[in-house]
Amino acid sequence: MMTLNRKLLAAGLAAACASTAAMAGMVQPARVDVDLVNLTAGGDMLSARYAPNKNEFIGCGVRKFDDGAGGATAFGFCQAEDEKGERAFCNTDNEDLLDAIEASADYGYVSFSWDEKTQRCTRIGFSNQSFYVPPNVGSNL
Amino acid sequence: MKWLLTLSIAQTALLAMLGLRVAAIDLETDQIARDVDAARRIAEAPAPQTPIAPARESASSFGAPLLTAEQARAIFREELAALDIPAAQSATQAKAPAPAQTSPEETRRMAATVAGDINYYKGVGAISPPEMEVLQTKIAKLPLDERRAALTDLAKAMTRGEIDGVM
């Protein structure tokens, strides 16, 4: 009788956990893909971070330096590498693109394009969606 | 509002201090002018039997022309004005520092250094994050066109896998 009760309890807990996972909302991992033909790269940061290889990464950043005249010299960049080891790097000093980089958020989807000749970024996109947020952030429900 | 009040009080106090200082300088100027007048009178007087103060004796012994009180005041005003100008200039410079001027020769030298660094990392085949920070700092000091060219070279080398690393 005692053994049966324990089994029922374990089964109940397992069912509860399974239903929680099933009700966690839409998840849409996007592994990093670098397309050296069309000169685009994209992927979400979380999928890149936990990819089953040592290659994948994606992101953008801004560097600002005091120019000694009361202003700053700024440039930004985006970079990515996919699981095949294909890499993409672009840079920009376009203020709107720099603003886009600075407005990015954690865990989002990043995509960018570049000009092959100058290696300058021609497009930078960020998408902050619930389906990119990791499950361990914590629920408010 | 409190800030404005505080600033107003501070400004009033500083103006009062400035006024007192100007008044003190004016008094000193008058005193010196009187001394100069006295020295002139003594020098113009017949040879005295009494000893002359060393400072006045040395002044006349150089044969320097003696000044009237008005001339002395004018000289002091000029000197004070000359002191005021650099102070005003330094205040302006503090607000708006002069932009960094780079000569074409210096620009070429800096660009060549950055190009040399990128070639070095191509040879090594990799760049570490601290090395990247140093390189980016050097690149940032270049004028716009040279900076863009250097970033293009760097990004191309990294995309091609000639330099392993991240920005």
Chai-1 contact restraints between the chains, C-beta under 6 A:
chainA,res_idxA,chainB,res_idxB,connection_type,confidence,min_distance_angstrom,max_distance_angstrom,comment,restraint_id
A,R63,B,Q136,contact,1.0,0.0,6.0,A-B,restraint_1
A,F65,B,A140,contact,1.0,0.0,6.0,A-B,restraint_2
A,G68,B,A100,contact,1.0,0.0,6.0,A-B,restraint_3
A,A69,B,P99,contact,1.0,0.0,6.0,A-B,restraint_4
A,T73,B,A140,contact,1.0,0.0,6.0,A-B,restraint_5
A,F77,B,M167,contact,1.0,0.0,6.0,A-B,restraint_6
A,Q79,B,M167,contact,1.0,0.0,6.0,A-B,restraint_7
A,R87,B,T159,contact,1.0,0.0,6.0,A-B,restraint_8
A,A88,B,T159,contact,1.0,0.0,6.0,A-B,restraint_9
A,F89,B,A155,contact,1.0,0.0,6.0,A-B,restraint_10
A,F89,B,M158,contact,1.0,0.0,6.0,A-B,restraint_11
A,F89,B,T159,contact,1.0,0.0,6.0,A-B,restraint_12
A,N91,B,L151,contact,1.0,0.0,6.0,A-B,restraint_13
A,N91,B,A155,contact,1.0,0.0,6.0,A-B,restraint_14
A,T118,B,T152,contact,1.0,0.0,6.0,A-B,restraint_15
A,Q119,B,T152,contact,1.0,0.0,6.0,A-B,restraint_16
A,Q119,B,A155,contact,1.0,0.0,6.0,A-B,restraint_17
A,Q119,B,K156,contact,1.0,0.0,6.0,A-B,restraint_18
